[in-house]
Amino acid sequence: MSRPNLRLRRELGKIRKEGSIFRGKYCHVRLGNTSEQQVVISVRKKFGGSVERNFIRRQIRAVCRELLGSLKTSKCLLLISVGDHSYRVSYQELEKELAVAFQFLGLT
């Protein structure tokens, strides 16, 4: 049995090369196939302090729970990368962009 971090790293590397991508104003969303459903949120340290990074992660998790309550595809890996300049984005703008991204990728 392989270690989970190595498996996840391999799968993230694979979707970076082969996966579908939506490039938005505030974040990029990548979609790939995997053995289980998973959402990974990536926020760089340049974004801000830990409070700001955790705040945007919580917002994205809330939007994902709301929009992806019932996924059409059960086995997918989503990588959501937040841009460094999007620290002042409102919840409504983030929700709109992720809704467009999920629709573009065929998830909703």
Sequence and secondary structure as in RCSB ss.txt:
>XXXX:A:sequence
MSRPNLRLRRELGKIRKEGSIFRGKYCHVRLGNTSEQQVVISVRKKFGGSVERNFIRRQIRAVCRELLGSLKTSK
CLLLISVGDHSYRVSYQELEKELAVAFQFLGLT
>XXXX:A:secstr
   HHHHHHHHHHHHHHHSEEEE SSEEEEEEE SS EEEEEE GGG  HHHHHHHHHHHHHHHHHH SS S SS
EEEEEEE TT TT  HHHHHHHHHHHHHHTT  
